[in-house]
Amino acid sequence: MLNRDLSVIISINETIASIKEPYKLFEKIFDQMQDLLQFQIGGMALLDKTGTGLEFFAAASDGMGKPLSQVLWYNRVSISGTVFSQMVANPKISIADLEILRSFKKSSDQEPLLEESIKNAGIKNILQIPMQTGGELMGFLFIPYNDCELNADDNNYLLKISNVIATAVSNVRAFEEMKQHKEVNEIQLRLMNALVSLKDRNTLVEKCAEELTELIPCEYISFWAGNLEVASRRLAFSLIMNEENRLVPLAIPGNAVQAAVMLRSKEINGNYLEIAGEEFNSLCAQSKYFLQLKEKHSITSLLMIRYAAENVGELILILGRGKNMYFVQKRNRKLGIPPNTSNISFMDNEIEAAMHILPQLGLVLSNFFAFEQINLLKNKLEQEKNYLLDEINLSNSFQEIIGNSPAIQSVMNKIKQVAPINATVLIQGETGTGKELVARAIHNLSERKDSAFVKINCAALPVSLIESELFGHEKGSFTGAIEKRIGKFELADGGTIFLDEIGELPLEIQSRLLRILQEKEFERIGGKGTIKVDVRIIAATNRELAVEVDKGRFRADLFFRLNVFPITVPPLRERTEDIPLLLKFFIEKYSKQAGREKKIVRKSDLDMLLQYNWPGNIRELEHLIERSVIISEGAVLNFNDVIHLNMKNDAEAEKLKTLREMEKEHIIHALQIAKGKVTGENSASSILGINGKTLGSKMKKLGIAREIVIRTQLN
């Protein structure tokens, strides 16, 4: 019969109320219960949250009634398929099975086996007493008992004690859960904050490993994340604790890490897998990677966790433990287990913490991959800008505006006037006069010179593509839009956009361009959001836009918006005094490109060039010089072939009449034959084979008056 002193229960309750670590809780219980039961050895087994494992603690006195107050035996085991499963399924006060006592392994090599200690102490039986609170089984107390029988009152008394302890255990667990939840949240916050400064994957790896090992102390960590189909969203790394007790990268290729991780990861099925003992040895036999961990780094147990993360793919985390003493002490302090315990696997609260942190890591990686993609697109955009700048530099006919003629000096003065102001500029002039060069000079002299100068030739694009090229489009906005495209206006944000041949823009696009000029905003094709841009617009045309407005082919409001500061670039025939300077420039340029000595120009050839009409303007002159440099032998440029060909073509061109002139003459001749009769039999329309109304409209368009034709014929 027991000494059923209720004050012992009160004393136990007061002593253990504020304890937060399970093993310290047991040590206090051991001290208190020795006074009651006078035993030398006692133990406690705590059921984990999942109900699948037990955590064992045991302690002893010095044999003379003096408690050691220290856990000497500790272990953690799975209950599935063992004698513990029946014990948990039917919790009651009973004599403990010898197999259970063997589960209490010594926490260090210096301690004796628990079974031997029980035998040496002369203990005949060990009672196992269930600890329950609120109908939930928390674990069992193990105390020596040599009497043959316990009556009902003894059982009730022991259950009262065990239930007080169960309440304390429940409080400890609640505290641990709260602490763990707080730690996970803090780690998530630190990782998210760190994303701002993380520059590359190596830094990310170091930060993740640092936080993981702070939460779950371990000597080895391996991580694989990603999508097997998308290389840019894969991450693999392995770290090991070195002699200085710092985690450093293992010199193993990422694909080897991936292969090793995948070896057993399929068995995890969304949960976790612990590998230790013979199972770990078997794994080492299958993989040189894990064999290296065992032989070189003394890793003896692994924890594998698998998780599927949105926008990332699979996450597989492997943590490893061995016998590094620095790590053992840090680990034991962190876990709240006996300081001298060295033979420990992963505890349920650690596994739970790892399973909680993995989704957070998935979120961090998702954001990091997104940042990588943003930086990739940013760099791509920068490259595209640089490419466009290079393209423009290469496509320019010359590096600076060349000439001293009054006509070109007037253009230069206008450039200097308008460049510092963000006014829209309309450059007019014939083809080949250098309108793009003027636009670029305006940009380079403006405050936008360090930003992009984006050129688009409105005449070179199909009508169906102009809108997408200018404003961009969203993925799927039309057939063929397989990805999002940034338009030229968005690309030129902060800089200048040069719209060459703007007179070729369709009317429907002109209205959208007008909106950008007025509101500085637009939408991509298929886009829902409005995009604000700060772009200076410089337009160029070889057409008379005022005439195009009169004919209804160009919007009047857009013309007035563009024509804020017009600049007309003179044709070469109006600045012939600049031809010698241009000749010198192009001869030097193409002689250098061809690797030839600079050649001179005969005076007779120069006079011929000065007299030529130059319908192709500077571009024609440049091509003529390039051809001459290629075909000329000796010290003098040979212009005979190219000049005579151009002169002949020019003379023949002057002899030819335009289609309008020929059509007008043809209609007048038909009217003269028909004696001024426009419609009906023997009329001009019947002679020409067209409808009378059609002929009438053509006469009106060409300025042909019937009366004038008749009067001319009579004269």
KOLNULUM-195890 format. One record per residue (C-alpha): x, y, z; residue in three letters. Coordinates in steps of 0.1 Angstrom, whole numbers, padded with zeros to 4 digits, always signed. Layout:
// KOLNULUM-195890
XYZAla ...
This chain:
// KOLNULUM-195890
+0000+0000+0000Met +0012+0035-0009Leu +0016+0065+0014Asn -0011+0085-0003Arg -0002+0120+0010Asp -0021+0146-0010Leu +0005+0173-0001Ser +0028+0155-0025Val +0005+0161-0054Ile +0002+0198-0044Ile +0040+0200-0042Ser +0045+0184-0076Ile +0020+0207-0091Asn +0036+0238-0077Glu +0071+0227-0087Thr +0065+0218-0123Ile +0040+0246-0131Ala +0065+0269-0147Ser +0089+0244-0164Ile +0091+0247-0202Lys +0115+0218-0212Glu +0103+0181-0211Pro +0135+0167-0197Tyr +0137+0193-0169Lys +0100+0186-0162Leu +0109+0150-0157Phe +0139+0157-0135Glu +0117+0178-0111Lys +0090+0151-0111Ile +0117+0125-0103Phe +0129+0146-0073Asp +0094+0150-0059Gln +0083+0114-0063Met +0114+0100-0046Gln +0102+0114-0014Asp +0068+0096-0019Leu +0079+0063-0032Leu +0116+0060-0022Gln +0127+0046-0056Phe +0161+0047-0071Gln +0151+0047-0108Ile +0122+0063-0126Gly +0112+0072-0161Gly +0087+0090-0184Met +0075+0084-0220Ala +0058+0113-0238Leu +0035+0106-0268Leu +0042+0129-0297Asp +0015+0150-0313Lys +0009+0126-0341Thr +0004+0097-0318Gly +0030+0077-0337Thr +0061+0081-0315Gly +0073+0081-0279Leu +0100+0101-0263Glu +0117+0084-0233Phe +0134+0099-0203Phe +0149+0080-0173Ala +0170+0090-0142Ala +0184+0074-0111Ala +0196+0083-0076Ser +0231+0074-0063Asp +0219+0043-0045Gly +0218+0060-0011Met +0186+0079-0016Gly +0203+0110-0029Lys +0188+0120-0063Pro +0211+0127-0092Leu +0185+0150-0108Ser +0199+0143-0143Gln +0185+0123-0172Val +0208+0094-0178Leu +0187+0075-0204Trp +0169+0090-0233Tyr +0154+0078-0266Asn +0127+0084-0292Arg +0110+0055-0309Val +0081+0048-0333Ser +0052+0028-0319Ile +0040+0013-0351Ser +0042-0025-0351Gly +0058-0026-0317Thr +0048-0035-0281Val +0041+0002-0276Phe +0011+0002-0299Ser -0009-0020-0275Gln +0002+0001-0246Met -0010+0033-0263Val -0042+0016-0275Ala -0052+0004-0240Asn -0036+0029-0214Pro -0039+0016-0178Lys -0017+0011-0148Ile +0002-0022-0153Ser +0036-0039-0151Ile +0059-0026-0179Ala +0071-0050-0206Asp +0109-0057-0205Leu +0110-0046-0242Glu +0099-0012-0231Ile +0127-0009-0206Leu +0152-0017-0233Arg +0140+0013-0252Ser +0155+0036-0226Phe +0189+0039-0241Lys +0218+0055-0223Lys +0224+0091-0232Ser +0262+0088-0232Ser +0287+0060-0234Asp +0296+0065-0197Gln +0262+0054-0184Glu +0252+0018-0178Pro +0223+0002-0195Leu +0189+0009-0178Leu +0181-0028-0177Glu +0214-0035-0158Glu +0207-0006-0134Ser +0173-0020-0126Ile +0187-0054-0119Lys +0215-0040-0097Asn +0190-0020-0077Ala +0170-0051-0069Gly +0139-0038-0086Ile +0114-0066-0094Lys +0088-0047-0113Asn +0083-0014-0131Ile +0049+0002-0131Leu +0036+0021-0162Gln +0011+0047-0153Ile -0009+0065-0181Pro -0008+0104-0180Met -0041+0119-0193Gln -0056+0153-0194Thr -0089+0163-0209Gly -0094+0127-0222Gly -0061+0129-0241Glu -0032+0105-0235Leu +0000+0125-0230Met +0023+0095-0222Gly +0033+0072-0193Phe +0052+0074-0160Leu +0075+0045-0151Phe +0083+0038-0114Ile +0097+0008-0096Pro +0073-0012-0074Tyr +0081-0044-0055Asn +0048-0050-0038Asp +0027-0077-0055Cys -0006-0059-0056Glu -0020-0023-0059Leu -0055-0017-0046Asn -0080+0007-0062Ala -0071+0036-0039Asp -0034+0032-0049Asp -0043+0032-0085Asn -0065+0064-0081Asn -0037+0081-0062Tyr -0011+0073-0089Leu -0035+0085-0116Leu -0041+0118-0098Lys -0003+0123-0097Ile +0001+0113-0134Ser -0028+0136-0145Asn -0012+0166-0127Val +0020+0158-0146Ile -0001+0153-0179Ala -0014+0188-0175Thr +0021+0202-0171Ala +0032+0182-0202Val +0003+0197-0221Ser +0014+0232-0210Asn +0049+0225-0221Val +0037+0214-0255Arg +0015+0244-0259Ala +0045+0266-0251Phe +0067+0247-0275Glu +0041+0251-0303Glu +0037+0288-0296Met +0075+0293-0296Lys +0079+0272-0328Gln +0051+0291-0345His +0068+0324-0335Lys +0102+0312-0348Glu +0088+0301-0381Val +0071+0335-0386Asn +0102+0353-0376Glu +0123+0333-0401Ile +0097+0339-0428Gln +0099+0376-0421Leu +0137+0377-0421Arg +0138+0358-0453Leu +0113+0381-0470Met +0132+0411-0457Asn +0164+0396-0469Ala +0150+0392-0505Leu +0154+0430-0509Val +0192+0426-0506Ser +0197+0391-0519Leu +0217+0395-0552Lys +0223+0360-0563Asp +0215+0323-0556Arg +0246+0317-0535Asn +0235+0345-0511Thr +0200+0330-0510Leu +0214+0295-0502Val +0235+0309-0474Glu +0206+0328-0459Lys +0181+0299-0461Cys +0207+0274-0446Ala +0214+0299-0418Glu +0178+0302-0409Glu +0170+0265-0413Leu +0199+0254-0390Thr +0189+0280-0365Glu +0154+0265-0363Leu +0165+0229-0366Ile +0201+0223-0356Pro +0219+0200-0380Cys +0253+0193-0394Glu +0242+0187-0430Tyr +0216+0203-0452Ile +0207+0196-0488Ser +0179+0213-0507Phe +0165+0207-0541Trp +0138+0229-0556Ala +0123+0234-0590Gly +0107+0222-0621Asn +0124+0196-0642Leu +0110+0213-0673Glu +0122+0248-0665Val +0159+0251-0659Ala +0157+0287-0647Ser +0135+0276-0618Arg +0158+0249-0604Arg +0179+0252-0573Leu +0202+0226-0558Ala +0227+0229-0530Phe +0244+0209-0502Ser +0261+0223-0471Leu +0281+0206-0444Ile +0295+0217-0410Met +0333+0222-0413Asn +0360+0221-0386Glu +0353+0256-0376Glu +0316+0247-0370Asn +0304+0267-0400Arg +0282+0254-0428Leu +0301+0255-0460Val +0291+0242-0495Pro +0299+0206-0504Leu +0319+0204-0536Ala +0293+0183-0554Ile +0276+0193-0587Pro +0240+0202-0586Gly +0229+0173-0608Asn +0246+0149-0583Ala +0226+0165-0555Val +0195+0161-0576Gln +0202+0125-0583Ala +0209+0117-0547Ala +0178+0136-0535Val +0155+0118-0559Met +0169+0084-0549Leu +0145+0081-0519Arg +0123+0112-0522Ser +0095+0093-0540Lys +0089+0074-0508Glu +0080+0105-0489Ile +0046+0111-0505Asn +0040+0146-0492Gly +0051+0138-0457Asn +0086+0130-0443Tyr +0110+0101-0442Leu +0136+0094-0415Glu +0166+0073-0424Ile +0190+0060-0398Ala +0209+0029-0386Gly +0208+0000-0411Glu +0185+0019-0434Glu +0210+0046-0437Phe +0238+0021-0444Asn +0217+0006-0471Ser +0212+0041-0487Leu +0250+0046-0486Cys +0254+0014-0505Ala +0232+0027-0532Gln +0247+0062-0534Ser +0283+0074-0534Lys +0270+0108-0524Tyr +0255+0096-0491Phe +0285+0072-0486Leu +0307+0103-0487Gln +0285+0120-0461Leu +0289+0090-0438Lys +0326+0083-0442Glu +0340+0118-0446Lys +0316+0138-0425His +0303+0112-0400Ser +0266+0118-0408Ile +0245+0089-0393Thr +0208+0099-0398Ser +0187+0119-0423Leu +0154+0135-0424Leu +0137+0140-0458Met +0107+0162-0464Ile +0089+0168-0496Arg +0065+0196-0506Tyr +0049+0208-0538Ala +0050+0247-0539Ala +0030+0268-0563Glu +0051+0286-0590Asn +0082+0267-0579Val +0076+0230-0583Gly +0088+0203-0559Glu +0108+0212-0527Leu +0128+0185-0512Ile +0147+0192-0480Leu +0173+0168-0464Ile +0187+0174-0430Leu +0215+0153-0415Gly +0230+0146-0381Arg +0262+0130-0368Gly +0284+0133-0337Lys +0300+0167-0339Asn +0302+0177-0302Met +0298+0214-0308Tyr +0267+0207-0328Phe +0254+0182-0302Val +0256+0207-0274Gln +0239+0234-0295Lys +0213+0210-0306Arg +0205+0198-0271Asn +0202+0234-0258Arg +0179+0242-0287Lys +0157+0211-0282Leu +0155+0212-0245Gly +0169+0177-0240Ile +0196+0163-0217Pro +0228+0182-0224Pro +0249+0150-0225Asn +0226+0132-0250Thr +0245+0122-0281Ser +0224+0095-0297Asn +0194+0115-0309Ile +0174+0114-0341Ser +0150+0141-0352Phe +0122+0149-0328Met +0086+0153-0337Asp +0086+0191-0330Asn +0116+0195-0353Glu +0099+0175-0380Ile +0068+0196-0376Glu +0089+0228-0377Ala +0106+0216-0409Ala +0072+0209-0425Met +0060+0243-0415His +0090+0262-0428Ile +0091+0244-0461Leu +0060+0261-0475Pro +0075+0294-0463Gln +0107+0286-0482Leu +0085+0278-0512Gly +0070+0313-0510Leu +0105+0329-0506Val +0117+0309-0536Leu +0087+0319-0557Ser +0093+0355-0550Asn +0131+0351-0556Phe +0124+0334-0589Phe +0100+0362-0598Ala +0127+0388-0589Phe +0151+0369-0610Glu +0126+0370-0639Gln +0121+0407-0634Ile +0158+0413-0634Asn +0162+0391-0665Leu +0135+0411-0683Leu +0150+0443-0671Lys +0184+0432-0684Asn +0168+0421-0716Lys +0151+0454-0719Leu +0184+0472-0713Glu +0200+0450-0739Gln +0172+0458-0763Glu +0177+0495-0756Lys +0215+0491-0762Asn +0208+0471-0793Tyr +0185+0498-0807Leu +0211+0524-0798Leu +0238+0504-0816Asp +0215+0498-0845Glu +0208+0535-0848Ile +0245+0543-0845Asn +0253+0518-0873Leu +0224+0529-0895Ser +0233+0566-0894Asn +0250+0577-0926Ser +0275+0599-0908Phe +0285+0607-0873Gln +0277+0644-0874Glu +0260+0670-0895Ile +0285+0681-0921Ile +0283+0714-0940Gly +0288+0752-0938Asn +0262+0763-0963Ser +0236+0788-0950Pro +0208+0763-0956Ala +0224+0736-0933Ile +0235+0762-0907Gln +0199+0774-0905Ser +0189+0738-0896Val +0217+0736-0870Met +0205+0768-0854Asn +0169+0754-0851Lys +0183+0722-0836Ile +0201+0742-0809Lys +0169+0762-0802Gln +0145+0732-0798Val +0168+0706-0783Ala +0167+0718-0746Pro +0129+0721-0748Ile +0106+0690-0747Asn +0086+0703-0776Ala +0074+0680-0804Thr +0094+0684-0836Val +0083+0677-0872Leu +0112+0672-0896Ile +0104+0676-0933Gln +0125+0669-0963Gly +0131+0647-0993Glu +0143+0612-0989Thr +0181+0609-0982Gly +0185+0644-0968Thr +0194+0632-0933Gly +0162+0637-0913Lys +0171+0609-0889Glu +0204+0626-0882Leu +0187+0658-0873Val +0164+0639-0849Ala +0193+0622-0833Arg +0211+0655-0829Ala +0181+0670-0811Ile +0180+0640-0788His +0218+0642-0780Asn +0216+0679-0772Leu +0186+0674-0749Ser +0184+0664-0712Glu +0172+0630-0724Arg +0206+0622-0741Lys +0214+0594-0715Asp +0181+0576-0722Ser +0170+0556-0752Ala +0165+0570-0787Phe +0141+0546-0803Val +0135+0547-0841Lys +0105+0532-0859Ile +0099+0534-0896Asn +0061+0537-0901Cys +0064+0529-0938Ala +0084+0497-0933Ala +0058+0479-0911Leu +0026+0460-0922Pro -0005+0478-0912Val -0015+0448-0890Ser +0017+0451-0870Leu +0021+0489-0865Ile -0001+0491-0835Glu +0016+0462-0817Ser +0050+0476-0826Glu +0042+0510-0812Leu +0021+0502-0781Phe +0029+0465-0774Gly +0004+0437-0766His -0005+0413-0739Glu -0001+0375-0742Lys -0031+0360-0761Gly -0045+0394-0772Ser -0046+0381-0808Phe -0037+0351-0828Thr +0001+0347-0827Gly +0005+0368-0795Ala +0023+0339-0777Ile +0040+0363-0752Glu +0037+0398-0738Lys +0055+0424-0759Arg +0067+0458-0748Ile +0060+0485-0774Gly +0084+0511-0787Lys +0067+0539-0767Phe +0071+0520-0735Glu +0107+0512-0744Leu +0114+0549-0751Ala +0100+0560-0717Asp +0122+0588-0704Gly +0139+0592-0738Gly +0129+0600-0774Thr +0110+0582-0800Ile +0116+0590-0837Phe +0087+0583-0860Leu +0101+0582-0895Asp +0077+0584-0924Glu +0048+0594-0901Ile +0027+0603-0931Gly +0023+0566-0938Glu +0005+0559-0905Leu -0031+0546-0909Pro -0058+0570-0896Leu -0069+0546-0868Glu -0033+0546-0854Ile -0031+0584-0858Gln -0059+0587-0832Ser -0040+0567-0807Arg -0008+0587-0813Leu -0028+0618-0807Leu -0038+0605-0773Arg -0002+0600-0763Ile +0007+0635-0774Leu -0022+0649-0754Gln -0024+0626-0723Glu +0010+0609-0723Lys -0007+0575-0718Glu -0019+0544-0737Phe -0028+0508-0733Glu -0012+0477-0748Arg -0033+0457-0772Ile -0054+0434-0750Gly -0043+0453-0719Gly -0066+0466-0692Lys -0043+0490-0674Gly -0032+0525-0686Thr +0005+0529-0691Ile +0019+0564-0684Lys +0050+0574-0704Val +0073+0604-0705Asp +0084+0604-0742Val +0096+0631-0765Arg +0082+0626-0800Ile +0101+0636-0831Ile +0084+0629-0864Ala +0097+0630-0899Ala +0081+0628-0934Thr +0089+0634-0970Asn +0053+0642-0977Arg +0035+0676-0976Glu +0014+0668-0945Leu -0007+0700-0950Ala -0017+0686-0985Val -0024+0652-0969Glu -0047+0669-0944Val -0066+0686-0972Asp -0071+0652-0989Lys -0083+0636-0957Gly -0054+0612-0955Arg -0039+0627-0923Phe -0057+0640-0892Arg -0057+0677-0889Ala -0055+0677-0851Asp -0025+0654-0852Leu -0008+0675-0878Phe -0012+0706-0856Phe +0001+0687-0825Arg +0032+0675-0845Leu +0038+0708-0862Asn +0048+0727-0830Val +0084+0732-0842Phe +0089+0723-0879Pro +0124+0719-0894Ile +0129+0715-0931Thr +0161+0698-0942Val +0172+0712-0975Pro +0180+0688-1004Pro +0216+0685-1015Leu +0210+0704-1048Arg +0202+0735-1026Glu +0235+0732-1006Arg +0260+0722-1033Thr +0287+0741-1015Glu +0287+0713-0989Asp +0295+0686-1014Ile +0333+0690-1011Pro +0331+0685-0973Leu +0308+0655-0977Leu +0331+0640-1004Leu +0361+0643-0980Lys +0341+0626-0951Phe +0328+0597-0972Phe +0361+0591-0990Ile +0379+0588-0956Glu +0351+0566-0942Lys +0350+0540-0970Tyr +0387+0540-0977Ser +0393+0531-0941Lys +0366+0504-0943Gln +0381+0489-0975Ala +0416+0491-0961Gly +0428+0514-0989Arg +0447+0546-0991Glu +0427+0578-0994Lys +0423+0589-1030Lys +0418+0623-1046Ile +0391+0637-1068Val +0398+0653-1102Arg +0385+0689-1106Lys +0365+0678-1137Ser +0348+0651-1117Asp +0341+0676-1088Leu +0325+0700-1113Asp +0304+0672-1126Met +0292+0663-1091Leu +0284+0700-1084Leu +0263+0702-1115Gln +0243+0670-1108Tyr +0207+0673-1096Asn +0211+0646-1068Trp +0175+0633-1066Pro +0187+0608-1040Gly +0204+0636-1020Asn +0232+0627-0995Ile +0223+0590-0995Arg +0229+0589-1032Glu +0262+0607-1029Leu +0273+0584-1001Glu +0266+0553-1022His +0283+0568-1052Leu +0315+0574-1032Ile +0314+0539-1017Glu +0311+0523-1052Arg +0339+0546-1065Ser +0363+0536-1036Val +0357+0499-1044Ile +0362+0501-1082Ile +0390+0527-1084Ser +0426+0517-1089Glu +0455+0541-1084Gly +0455+0574-1065Ala +0425+0590-1082Val +0389+0581-1077Leu +0373+0568-1108Asn +0338+0583-1113Phe +0334+0576-1150Asn +0311+0546-1147Asp +0290+0557-1118Val +0286+0594-1127Ile +0277+0588-1163His +0252+0561-1153Leu +0236+0585-1128Asn +0237+0614-1153Met +0221+0592-1180Lys +0194+0581-1156Asn +0188+0616-1144Asp +0185+0629-1180Ala +0161+0601-1190Glu +0141+0608-1159Ala +0137+0644-1169Glu +0124+0633-1204Lys +0098+0611-1189Leu +0064+0625-1181Lys +0044+0616-1150Thr +0014+0594-1151Leu -0008+0624-1142Arg +0006+0644-1171Glu +0002+0615-1196Met -0034+0608-1184Glu -0043+0645-1188Lys -0029+0646-1223Glu -0047+0614-1232His -0081+0626-1220Ile -0076+0660-1238Ile -0068+0642-1270His -0099+0620-1267Ala -0120+0651-1261Leu -0106+0668-1292Gln -0114+0638-1314Ile -0150+0637-1299Ala -0152+0675-1305Lys -0158+0681-1267Gly -0185+0654-1263Lys -0180+0637-1229Val -0208+0610-1229Thr -0229+0591-1254Gly -0221+0578-1289Glu -0188+0589-1304Asn -0179+0606-1272Ser -0146+0608-1253Ala -0158+0583-1227Ser -0166+0557-1254Ser -0133+0563-1271Ile -0115+0558-1238Leu -0137+0529-1228Gly -0148+0543-1195Ile -0181+0554-1179Asn -0191+0590-1186Gly -0194+0599-1149Lys -0159+0584-1143Thr -0145+0606-1171Leu -0162+0636-1157Gly -0147+0631-1122Ser -0112+0626-1138Lys -0115+0658-1158Met -0124+0676-1126Lys -0095+0661-1107Lys -0070+0669-1135Leu -0084+0704-1141Gly -0096+0698-1176Ile -0124+0721-1188Ala -0146+0709-1217Arg -0150+0744-1230Glu -0112+0751-1231Ile -0107+0719-1251Val -0133+0729-1277Ile -0119+0765-1278Arg -0084+0752-1283Thr -0095+0729-1310Gln -0113+0757-1329Leu -0083+0779-1327Asn 
